[in-house]
Amino acid sequence: DDVLYGLQVANLAGTADSGNEYALYQAGTSWDFGLYVEDDARFTVANAAGGSANPIDITASLGIIDGSDTYEGIDINLTNADHAGTGNTLTGLDIAGITADGQASEYAISIGSGWDRIFSADWSAGTHRAAAMPISVTSTLANTTGTNWVQGPTISPVQNADGAGGTHQLYALGINAASTSAGTLAGTEEQYGLYVSNQGLASTENAYGLYVASQSGATNNYAAIFAGGNVGIGDTSPASLLTVGDGDDFQVGSTGNVSTTGTLAIGASGTALLQHLSGTATWDPASLTNNTSTNTTVTLTGVTTSDVCYAGHAQIGANKVVLSAHPSAANTVYVTLLNLSGATLDV
């Protein structure tokens, strides 16, 4: 239980004044390393009540970066061995948990403004997966009452400044997947702006891959807007603006046209609309005296004798006539024109 110090700097006697007191100071910029430690390094600071403390304070004034210069505030370089067995954990940066309270805001990492990117990841070897910000959240809560929240990234943007004119856009999460590739990629390349994979636990009643709560507060509130591209539900290669079912079974086009290979049910009773067929034919009936009729047949592929048919004629206009149609046989529609105008009619 002995304590052994390679170097010990005693506490500063007296009361510190407004200047800077250094326990250890390395001057100059010609050193390769200001501090080089091969064993574990520990920094422990206990601040007094009402005071502030920075266990590690990295302050640097950069000169002009005029080429391929690199400057890193903290450089963590871990040489990873080929580990044996399972259950190993390698952490580049580990921030232990704290006891949260309601009197302060606790941040594991607080990042100021001005950065081009908050995180930048470079995967150049190993498994073919580049994840800029993979996040794993583990909960050990065992509450038997109330609601237990286990959340990954929680983003709460706050607009504190007043805007005058222009367009002000506030993004809780902005994803720009306009990636670039300097090399040639063989095989199949797939790019996802957002990929959600959610595996519910065995005891979970409901598992949601994506849940959007009710939107409120604005003049116009939208749950989701897809400004372009086709949307597939159960279809990974949607052929239309909205496609449902593997094999493009149900489609809604950009002009509102609907097509389906299945059955459409209309109304609360679920009356089935089996299909909608249409056909045209050229028909110039002879002159009809009042209260007489004429007929013709029109080929309509797919129609059956149990279907309901409607007919129209481009030359009827406002004349008082009755134009009826019914299937007389498979693929055949029988059309009748009855003149009720009170005079001879030639359409």
C-alpha positions as CSV (number, residue, x, y, z in Angstrom):
1,D,0.0,0.0,0.0
2,D,3.0,2.3,-0.2
3,V,2.8,5.4,-2.5
4,L,5.7,5.9,-4.8
5,Y,6.3,9.1,-6.7
6,G,8.8,9.5,-9.5
7,L,8.3,13.3,-9.2
8,Q,6.2,15.1,-6.6
9,V,5.5,18.8,-6.7
10,A,4.3,20.1,-3.3
11,N,1.2,22.2,-3.0
12,L,1.5,26.0,-3.5
13,A,1.9,27.6,-0.1
14,G,-0.2,30.6,0.8
15,T,-3.0,32.1,-1.3
16,A,-2.7,32.1,-5.0
17,D,-2.9,35.6,-6.5
18,S,-4.4,36.7,-9.8
19,G,-1.4,35.5,-11.9
20,N,-0.6,32.0,-13.3
21,E,1.1,29.5,-11.0
22,Y,2.6,26.5,-12.7
23,A,3.6,23.3,-10.9
24,L,5.5,22.2,-14.0
25,Y,6.3,24.4,-17.0
26,Q,8.0,23.4,-20.3
27,A,9.2,26.4,-22.3
28,G,9.9,26.7,-26.0
29,T,8.5,24.9,-29.0
30,S,11.5,22.9,-30.2
31,W,10.8,19.8,-28.1
32,D,9.3,16.8,-30.0
33,F,7.1,16.1,-27.0
34,G,6.3,18.5,-24.2
35,L,5.3,15.5,-22.0
36,Y,5.9,11.9,-22.8
37,V,4.4,9.2,-20.6
38,E,4.6,5.5,-21.4
39,D,2.5,4.4,-18.4
40,D,-0.9,5.4,-17.3
41,A,-1.4,9.1,-16.6
42,R,-3.9,10.4,-14.1
43,F,-5.1,13.9,-13.4
44,T,-7.3,14.4,-10.3
45,V,-8.7,17.8,-9.3
46,A,-11.1,18.5,-6.5
47,N,-12.5,22.0,-6.7
48,A,-13.9,23.8,-3.7
49,A,-17.6,24.6,-3.5
50,G,-18.4,27.6,-5.6
51,G,-15.2,27.3,-7.6
52,S,-14.3,26.2,-11.1
53,A,-11.6,23.8,-12.2
54,N,-10.1,22.4,-15.4
55,P,-8.2,19.1,-14.7
56,I,-6.8,19.3,-18.2
57,D,-6.8,22.7,-20.0
58,I,-5.4,22.7,-23.5
59,T,-4.9,26.2,-24.8
60,A,-3.0,26.8,-28.1
61,S,-2.6,29.8,-30.4
62,L,-2.3,28.5,-34.0
63,G,-0.1,30.2,-36.6
64,I,-1.0,30.3,-40.2
65,I,-1.8,26.8,-41.6
66,D,-0.7,27.3,-45.2
67,G,-0.6,23.9,-46.8
68,S,-1.0,20.3,-45.7
69,D,-0.4,21.2,-42.1
70,T,-2.1,19.2,-39.4
71,Y,-2.8,20.4,-35.9
72,E,-4.4,18.2,-33.3
73,G,-5.5,19.4,-29.9
74,I,-5.6,15.8,-28.5
75,D,-4.1,12.9,-30.6
76,I,-5.1,9.4,-29.4
77,N,-3.1,6.8,-31.2
78,L,-3.8,3.2,-30.1
79,T,-1.9,0.4,-31.7
80,N,-4.5,-2.4,-31.8
81,A,-3.3,-6.0,-31.4
82,D,-5.0,-9.1,-32.8
83,H,-6.9,-9.9,-29.7
84,A,-7.8,-13.5,-28.6
85,G,-11.0,-14.5,-27.1
86,T,-14.2,-12.6,-26.7
87,G,-15.4,-9.8,-24.4
88,N,-12.5,-7.5,-25.0
89,T,-13.1,-3.8,-24.9
90,L,-10.9,-1.1,-26.5
91,T,-11.8,2.5,-25.8
92,G,-10.1,5.5,-27.4
93,L,-11.8,7.9,-25.0
94,D,-13.7,6.7,-21.9
95,I,-15.8,9.2,-19.9
96,A,-17.2,7.6,-16.7
97,G,-20.7,8.2,-15.5
98,I,-21.7,10.8,-12.9
99,T,-24.6,11.2,-10.5
100,A,-27.0,13.5,-12.3
101,D,-29.0,16.1,-10.5
102,G,-31.5,18.7,-11.4
103,Q,-29.4,21.7,-10.4
104,A,-26.9,21.8,-13.3
105,S,-26.5,20.8,-16.9
106,E,-24.1,17.9,-17.2
107,Y,-22.3,17.4,-20.6
108,A,-19.9,14.6,-21.3
109,I,-18.6,16.6,-24.3
110,S,-19.3,20.2,-24.9
111,I,-18.3,21.6,-28.3
112,G,-18.2,25.3,-29.2
113,S,-19.0,26.9,-32.6
114,G,-16.7,27.4,-35.6
115,W,-15.9,23.8,-36.4
116,D,-16.4,22.5,-39.9
117,R,-17.2,19.1,-38.6
118,I,-18.0,17.8,-35.1
119,F,-16.7,14.3,-35.9
120,S,-14.5,13.1,-38.7
121,A,-13.9,9.3,-39.1
122,D,-11.4,7.6,-41.5
123,W,-11.6,3.9,-42.0
124,S,-8.8,2.7,-44.3
125,A,-8.4,-0.9,-43.2
126,G,-10.3,-3.8,-41.8
127,T,-14.0,-4.4,-42.3
128,H,-15.5,-2.5,-45.1
129,R,-17.6,-0.2,-43.0
130,A,-17.1,3.5,-42.4
131,A,-19.1,4.8,-39.4
132,A,-18.5,8.4,-38.6
133,M,-20.3,8.3,-35.3
134,P,-21.2,4.8,-34.1
135,I,-23.0,5.1,-30.8
136,S,-23.6,2.3,-28.3
137,V,-25.9,3.0,-25.3
138,T,-26.1,0.5,-22.4
139,S,-28.6,0.8,-19.6
140,T,-28.4,-1.0,-16.2
141,L,-31.6,0.6,-14.9
142,A,-33.8,-1.9,-13.0
143,N,-36.8,0.3,-12.1
144,T,-40.1,-1.5,-11.6
145,T,-42.2,1.6,-11.8
146,G,-42.3,4.7,-14.0
147,T,-40.7,5.0,-17.4
148,N,-37.1,4.0,-18.1
149,W,-35.5,6.0,-21.0
150,V,-32.6,4.5,-22.9
151,Q,-31.7,7.0,-25.6
152,G,-28.9,7.3,-28.1
153,P,-28.1,10.8,-29.5
154,T,-30.6,13.3,-28.2
155,I,-30.4,16.5,-30.2
156,S,-32.1,19.7,-28.9
157,P,-31.1,22.7,-31.0
158,V,-31.9,26.1,-29.4
159,Q,-32.2,29.3,-31.4
160,N,-31.1,32.1,-29.0
161,A,-30.5,34.9,-31.5
162,D,-33.1,37.1,-33.1
163,G,-33.3,36.9,-36.9
164,A,-34.1,39.9,-39.1
165,G,-35.1,39.0,-42.7
166,G,-33.9,36.1,-44.8
167,T,-34.7,32.4,-44.3
168,H,-33.9,30.8,-41.0
169,Q,-33.6,27.0,-41.0
170,L,-33.1,25.0,-37.8
171,Y,-32.0,21.4,-38.2
172,A,-32.2,19.0,-35.2
173,L,-30.3,16.5,-37.4
174,G,-28.9,17.4,-40.8
175,I,-27.7,14.5,-43.0
176,N,-25.7,15.3,-46.1
177,A,-24.7,12.0,-47.7
178,A,-23.1,13.6,-50.8
179,S,-20.1,11.4,-50.4
180,T,-17.2,11.4,-52.9
181,S,-15.1,8.5,-54.0
182,A,-11.6,8.9,-55.3
183,G,-11.1,5.3,-56.1
184,T,-12.9,2.7,-58.3
185,L,-15.4,0.5,-56.4
186,A,-16.0,-2.9,-57.7
187,G,-19.2,-4.8,-57.2
188,T,-22.4,-3.1,-55.9
189,E,-22.2,0.2,-54.2
190,E,-25.1,1.3,-52.0
191,Q,-25.5,4.7,-50.3
192,Y,-27.9,5.4,-47.4
193,G,-28.8,8.8,-46.1
194,L,-30.3,7.2,-43.1
195,Y,-30.3,3.5,-42.2
196,V,-32.3,2.3,-39.3
197,S,-31.9,-1.3,-38.0
198,N,-33.9,-2.0,-34.8
199,Q,-34.0,-5.3,-33.1
200,G,-36.6,-5.5,-30.3
201,L,-35.9,-7.5,-27.1
202,A,-37.8,-10.7,-26.5
203,S,-39.8,-9.0,-23.8
204,T,-40.6,-5.9,-25.8
205,E,-44.2,-5.3,-26.7
206,N,-43.7,-2.8,-29.5
207,A,-40.6,-2.1,-31.6
208,Y,-40.5,0.9,-33.9
209,G,-37.9,1.4,-36.6
210,L,-39.0,5.0,-37.0
211,Y,-41.5,6.9,-34.9
212,V,-42.5,10.5,-35.5
213,A,-44.5,12.2,-32.8
214,S,-47.3,14.7,-33.5
215,Q,-46.0,17.9,-34.8
216,S,-47.3,21.2,-33.4
217,G,-46.5,24.8,-32.8
218,A,-45.8,26.0,-36.3
219,T,-48.3,27.5,-38.8
220,N,-47.9,24.3,-40.9
221,N,-46.9,21.1,-39.2
222,Y,-45.7,18.2,-41.3
223,A,-44.7,14.8,-40.0
224,A,-42.5,14.1,-43.1
225,I,-41.8,15.5,-46.5
226,F,-40.2,13.6,-49.3
227,A,-39.2,16.2,-51.8
228,G,-38.2,13.7,-54.5
229,G,-37.6,10.1,-55.3
230,N,-39.8,7.0,-55.0
231,V,-40.9,5.6,-51.7
232,G,-41.1,1.8,-51.2
233,I,-42.9,0.0,-48.4
234,G,-41.9,-3.7,-48.5
235,D,-40.2,-3.0,-51.8
236,T,-36.5,-2.1,-52.1
237,S,-36.8,-1.0,-55.8
238,P,-40.0,1.1,-56.0
239,A,-41.2,1.8,-59.5
240,S,-43.6,4.7,-58.7
241,L,-43.8,7.6,-56.3
242,L,-45.3,5.3,-53.7
243,T,-45.0,1.5,-54.1
244,V,-46.3,-1.0,-51.7
245,G,-45.5,-4.8,-51.7
246,D,-42.6,-6.7,-53.1
247,G,-43.0,-6.8,-56.9
248,D,-44.6,-3.3,-57.2
249,D,-48.1,-4.7,-56.3
250,F,-49.6,-1.3,-55.5
251,Q,-48.4,1.9,-57.1
252,V,-49.3,5.6,-56.9
253,G,-47.7,7.7,-59.7
254,S,-46.7,11.3,-59.7
255,T,-49.9,12.3,-61.4
256,G,-52.1,10.5,-58.9
257,N,-52.8,7.4,-61.0
258,V,-53.3,4.3,-59.0
259,S,-52.6,0.7,-60.1
260,T,-52.7,-2.6,-58.3
261,T,-52.2,-6.2,-59.0
262,G,-54.5,-7.1,-56.0
263,T,-57.9,-6.0,-54.9
264,L,-59.1,-2.6,-53.8
265,A,-61.7,-2.4,-51.1
266,I,-64.0,0.7,-50.9
267,G,-65.9,1.9,-47.9
268,A,-66.2,0.6,-44.3
269,S,-67.8,-2.6,-45.4
270,G,-64.8,-3.4,-47.6
271,T,-66.7,-3.7,-50.9
272,A,-64.1,-4.9,-53.4
273,L,-63.4,-2.9,-56.5
274,L,-62.0,-5.8,-58.6
275,Q,-60.7,-3.8,-61.6
276,H,-61.3,-0.9,-63.8
277,L,-61.4,-1.5,-67.6
278,S,-61.9,0.9,-70.5
279,G,-62.2,0.6,-74.2
280,T,-63.2,2.7,-77.2
281,A,-64.8,2.0,-80.6
282,T,-66.0,4.0,-83.6
283,W,-69.8,3.9,-83.9
284,D,-71.9,6.1,-86.3
285,P,-75.5,4.9,-85.8
286,A,-78.1,5.5,-88.4
287,S,-80.8,8.3,-88.0
288,L,-83.2,7.5,-85.3
289,T,-86.9,8.5,-85.1
290,N,-88.3,9.5,-81.8
291,N,-88.6,6.6,-79.3
292,T,-86.5,4.2,-81.4
293,S,-83.2,2.6,-80.5
294,T,-80.1,1.0,-82.1
295,N,-77.3,-1.0,-80.7
296,T,-73.7,-2.2,-81.3
297,T,-71.1,-4.3,-79.5
298,V,-67.7,-3.2,-78.2
299,T,-64.8,-5.5,-77.5
300,L,-63.5,-5.0,-73.9
301,T,-60.8,-7.5,-72.9
302,G,-61.3,-8.8,-69.4
303,V,-64.9,-7.9,-68.9
304,T,-67.3,-10.6,-67.6
305,T,-71.0,-10.9,-67.6
306,S,-71.2,-10.0,-63.8
307,D,-69.5,-6.6,-64.3
308,V,-71.1,-3.2,-64.4
309,C,-70.6,-1.1,-67.5
310,Y,-71.1,2.5,-68.5
311,A,-71.0,4.0,-72.0
312,G,-70.7,7.4,-73.6
313,H,-70.8,8.9,-77.1
314,A,-68.9,12.1,-78.1
315,Q,-71.7,13.4,-80.4
316,I,-74.7,13.1,-78.1
317,G,-74.4,16.6,-76.7
318,A,-77.5,17.9,-74.9
319,N,-79.9,15.6,-76.8
320,K,-82.4,13.6,-74.7
321,V,-81.2,10.1,-75.2
322,V,-80.5,7.0,-73.1
323,L,-77.2,5.3,-73.7
324,S,-76.9,2.0,-71.8
325,A,-74.3,-0.8,-71.7
326,H,-74.0,-4.2,-70.2
327,P,-71.7,-7.2,-70.8
328,S,-73.3,-9.6,-73.1
329,A,-70.5,-12.1,-73.1
330,A,-66.9,-12.4,-72.0
331,N,-64.8,-9.6,-73.4
332,T,-67.9,-8.1,-75.1
333,V,-70.1,-5.1,-74.1
334,Y,-73.5,-4.6,-75.7
335,V,-74.4,-0.8,-76.1
336,T,-77.9,0.5,-76.8
337,L,-78.8,4.1,-77.9
338,L,-82.5,5.1,-77.3
339,N,-83.8,8.4,-78.8
340,L,-86.2,10.3,-76.5
341,S,-85.6,13.8,-78.0
342,G,-89.1,14.0,-79.7
343,A,-87.7,14.3,-83.2
344,T,-85.5,12.4,-85.6
345,L,-81.9,12.3,-84.3
346,D,-78.7,11.7,-86.2
347,V,-75.6,11.4,-84.0
